Amino acid sequence: MGSAPSDPKAYIESVANMLREHDRTVAVRSADGGKYGTLYQAIADEDGKPMVAVTANPRTTTVTVESMCASVAEQG
């Protein structure tokens, strides 16, 4: 986990724009996180490319990258 952005919605929008600039298709979502505030998420998940998910709320930020290369190396 990381530190919290001052404006989680704007942060996720900037992450989504950066991913799109790298020719990624991005889904942006939000959900009510209860006492933790609104949870915003940008996900780029395409065949043959690493999955990137960035989640942020007023309390924290999480970045997840899943690569096929890492999966193959673990199985190898």
N, C-alpha and C positions, 0 to 999 in steps of 0.2 A: 504494500500500500504506500501511497505517497501523501503529499500535503494537499490541502484543499485549495482549489482555485477560488478567487473572490467572486467570480461569476461563472458557475458551472455550465450553464446553458451556452454562453458565449464561448467558453473553452471547448466544449464538445463540437460546436459549430466550426471552430477554427481547425480542430483535428480532422473533422469530416472534409473540410475544404482542402486541407493538405493532402489527405489520402486521395481525393478526387484528382488533384493536380498530378498525382502519380498513377493515373489511369485505373484507380480502384473504384468499384461500385460500393457505395456506402449506404447502410441503413442507419437512420438516427431514430432513437426511441427515448421516451421518458416514462417514468412511473412514479407513483406516490410512494415515497420511502418512509412514511409515517413521521416519527419524531426526528428522523435524520434528514428530512426535506425531500425535495424532488430529486430523483435519480435520473441522470441523463447518460445515454450510451450511444457511441458510434461503433458500428461493426462493419468491417470489410472482410468478406469470406467468399473467396472465389476458388474454383478448381485450379490446382497447380500453383497457387500463390499462398504464402503464409496468411493465416487468419489473424486479424488484428482487431482487438476489442478494447475500447477505452471507456471507462465508466467514471463519472464524477458526480458528487453531490456537495453540499456546503461543508462537509466534514472531511472528505478524503477523495483521492483519485486512484484508480487502479488501471494498469495497462497490462494486457495479456496478448502474447504473440505465440501462436502455435504453428510450427513449421513442419512440413513433411520430412525435411532433412533431419530434424531432430528425432522424429519418430523412427525413421529408418536407422539412424545411428544407434538408438536405444535397442532396437531389435537385432541389429547386426552382430 
